[in-house]
Amino acid sequence: MDSGLAINDSRYSEHTERAPVYISSDAKKLSDFLRRNIRYGDSDNIMYRIEHGVIKPSKGLADALASMLRGNREFILLDEQKLVYETALELAERGRETPKQTFIVKGGPGTGKSVVAINLIVEATNREMLTQFVSKNAAPREVFKALLTGTMRKTHIDNLFRGSGGYTDTENNFFDLLVVDEAHRLNEKSGLYGNLGENQIKELITSARTSIFFIDEDQRVTLSDIGTVEEIRYFAKQLGSEITVLELSSQFRCNGSDGYLAWVDHVLQVRETANTTLDGIDYDFRVFDDPNELRNVIEQRNRRANKARLVAGYCWDWKSKKDPGSFDIELPEHDFRARWNLDKHGAKWLIAPDSISEIGCIHTCQGLELDYVGVIIGDDFLIRDGVAVTNAGARSKSDRSVRGYKKRLKEDRESALADADMIIKNTYRTLMTRGMKGCYVYSSDAETREHFRSFAETQITEHTDEVSAQPVPYEVVDYKSATPYDGFVPLYDLQAAAGEFSEFQLPAEEVQWVNLPEHFATRPGQFVAQIVGESMNKRIPNGAWCLFNAHPGGTRNGKIVLVQHRAIEDPDNGSCLTVKLYRSKKTMSGDELVNEKVILMPVTSAHGYQDIVIEDDDLNDLRVVGEFVAVLA
């Protein structure tokens, strides 16, 4: 019997589909196979990789990914995320034996789509499924790759992540599982010139036994984005794939508040919602009248964890691409100048330590998140008499997101305007929801700034009134009327020290004094201050007035202390001062026991607070200002 006929006999197809076999007449097929799956040379290990094939994923890769997940709290699955994760794995197993499976997962910003996607990649790799993480936007892929750098060979990392245009000639069912993140960003054609393939959705479903599409249609930000639930359903049905749909609705970003997202939709006039104010929403939103002030605050926020960045609508030309000495975003009335991020760091801009001076755009931050985001709104979005007016013509000629807009205006003006309006609003919706803890906004248009401020002012005013409404519970006098430390202790305003890294105490003559009851047995060094926020609510209620001992000696381990450090940015008071439970890890340095790490821990039932870790050279600047004694009221 001819060897070719024997190998290609249908009785063996179940095995040869999973472990392809090539004979001499298949030289072209083997060449195509190697070209698709071996992108770079790998020294003398290349034959080992060929021999062991691509069907069995690297165990080292699984270990490295699993380690990355264990060490990153952002990758922990919660509630509905677990349901999606377990459903996806069940469908992937089913897809090995039965017809194709297409799983559509809908969810807004911060619902955990990317978290589930990465967890699925890990588990599928452990189960020896041939899998890849797919995204149209390069930024998420490059950030995940950077996190894995140093754990394994670059070729192994690169082969796990792939752009959505890389499946134009992939065989049917070649992959066990394709995990498609940001599926709303998929395009029809692929290739640099948009001349390859037929349709990316169709090609992805064709290429895998099971394909999972994570999608948020409200994050389509270019005219070429075709990723919709309807389109995915259409091609899945056409290709004989079973379809499953679930939705992630719980909000795990923006400090646990999906109310902020509804508020953003209302303010941008994406849709009307009941969230017309920020009342009761635990999220830091501010409007700035000067972009320099906005930049300063973002730089301060970034010092703690490198998780704050400035972004902007694409309304300024990318001049620095050809002339690195030029500035791209210039606001002469404020003497503000900055460059786009697309020169040195590329798609890794969001995590590059020295990229804080650059400004990102939708293409380098979509699919990723920060703690704080500062958004510069361009002239493509203005408010006139309370109505949002969008103008695609104000976008830079460098921006491809509205490419073809002028031609479409001539062909169908109404449709072109509607689509451009959607793209512009979706862009700012996406930019304004990149921050887990806060979003700060600047627009060069005064009316637009006042529009955002008017919707946010209620929260700011009421929050301030709520704190100031709790007076000091005992008599307060000036220095001349007090008997220092004989029943009287100074009263300090921690808010006044918010921007300073120095001794916050003012001279005794310049502050007021509190007359405490006899049972407090006052002594020199004590002081009273008000503690604002929920980070210590199990021990110290929000707004409580507390007594502290200044500059305490001895061990602080396990004690509640008021500390000061330039890297601290307390989420409750915006200052470099914070009250937390103190824990330290010590090590021997010569004959001396010194701190190796200090952990400042919240003691709270509230969501969104995390440990503050101070280590290495930062320990030199850590100052314990006071030790908590008691809550006065």
C-alpha positions, 0 to 999 in steps of 0.5 A: 500500500502507498505510504501516503495513502496509509498515513492519510487514511481516515481511520488515523485522522483522530491521531494525525490531526493532533500529531501531524505526520509528514512524508517526502511528498509533504515537504511543502506542508512541513515547511508551512508547519515549521514556519507557523510554529517556529518563529526564531532559531533556538540554538542546538535545542531546535531539533528537540523542539521539532521532535517533541512538537507543538502539541505538548505545551512547555511545562516551564511555561505553565510553571512560570505563568502559574507563579505569575498568578500566585504573586499577583493579586490582580489575577485572583478569580472572584465570584462570576469570574469563577463561573466563566472560568469553569464553563470555559474549561468544560467547553474546551474539554467538550470541544476535544470530542464533539463539534466546535465550541464558541464561548462568548463572554460579555462584560464591561471595563474591570469585570475581569475579562483579562483576568479570566483569560490569563487563568484559562491560558495557565490551566489549558497549558497544564492540561496539555492543550495547544492554546494561545492568547489572542488580542488585536491590541499589542499592549496587553500581549507585550505587558504579559510577555514582559512579566514573563521575561527571564522565566523562560526562552523568548521563543516560548513566550512569543508563541503563547501570545499572538495578534488577531491577524495571525490566523489567515492560513491556519488549518481547521481545528489546529488549536485546542483553545484560542482565548480572544481578549478584547474581541470588540477590537477584531477587524475584518481584514488582516495584514499591514495593508488590510489585504489578508484573510477574509474575516478575523472572527471567522478565521479564529473560530476555524482555527480552534476546536474551542474559541472564547471571545471576551467582548465589550461592544462599548469599547469599539474605538475605531471605525474598523472594529467589527467585533460584535456578539451578532457577528461572532454568532453568525460565523459560529453558526456558519461553521457548525459551532455550538454557542454559549453566552455568559455575562460578567456584570460584577465590578471589580475595578473603580474601587468595586463600584459599577456606579462609576461606570454608569456615571461616566456613561451619563456624563459622556452622554453615551446613555442616560442612567440613574447615576447622575452624581458620584454620591455614595461612590467610593472613587476619586474623580477630579477636574483640573483647570491646569494640565500642569497640576494634573501632571503633578498629581499623576506623578505623585500618585505614580511614586508608590507603585508605578501605576499612574499615567497620563492619557489623552484623546488622539487630537494631536499629531505625532510629530516626535516620531520623525523629530524626537526633539519635538513635542506632540501635545502642546497647550501654550496657554498653560505652557504645557508640553508633552510627547506621545508614548509611541517612540521608546517604549511602544506597547510596554509604555504602561509598565516602563518605569521611566515612561511617566513623562509620556502620554498614552493613547487608547492604543497603548492602554486599552485592555490594561489598568492603572491605579490612577489615570489622568485624561486630557480631553481634546477638541473632539469632545466638547460640551455646548449648552449641556449637549455633547458635541463630537467632531472626528475632524478634530482628531489627528491625521496620525490617528487611524481610528477614524480612517475613511471618515471623510469618504463615508461623510460624502457617501452617507453623512448621517451614518458616518456622524453616528459611527464617529460619535460612538467611536469618540465617546467610547474612546473617552469612556475607555480612557476614563475607566482605566484607573482602579482608584481614581480618574483626573480630567482636564479639557482645554475647553472651560465649558466642558470642564464645568460640565464634568465638575457640575456632575462631580461637585455633589460628592466632593461637597457632601464628603467634606461636610460629613467629616467637618460635621464631627467637632472635637469632643472637648474644649478647644483653646488657643495656646495662651489659654492652655496649660501645655500637657497639664490636661492640654495637648496640641491639635494638629490638622493632618490635611494641612500636611497633605503635600509636604514630606516634613515634620507636620507639627507646627510650633506649639504657639501656632496651633490650638490645644484640646482640654482632655479629661483627667483620666487621659493623664496627659504628658509631653509629646501627645497630640490629637488629630482627626482620622478620615476614611475607612482603612482602619474602621475596625479600630478607628471610625471614619472621622474620629478624633484620636490621641497619639504619642509623638515619636514613640520609642521601642518596638512598633510591631503590631501597633497602630501608628501614624507614619509619614513617607514620600512614597505613601499616598493615602487613599483617604486623605491624599497625603503622605501621612497614613494611619495603619497597623505596623509590621516589620521584617528584620534582618542582621546587618553586621551586629545590628538588627535592622528593618528589611521590610515594613508593611503598613496594614489596613484593619478594615471591613471596607473594599479596596484597601491594600497593604503598603510595603516599604523596603530597600532604600525607601526605608531610610525615609520612613518616619513614625510620627506617632503611636495611636493611644485612643479614640476620643470620639 
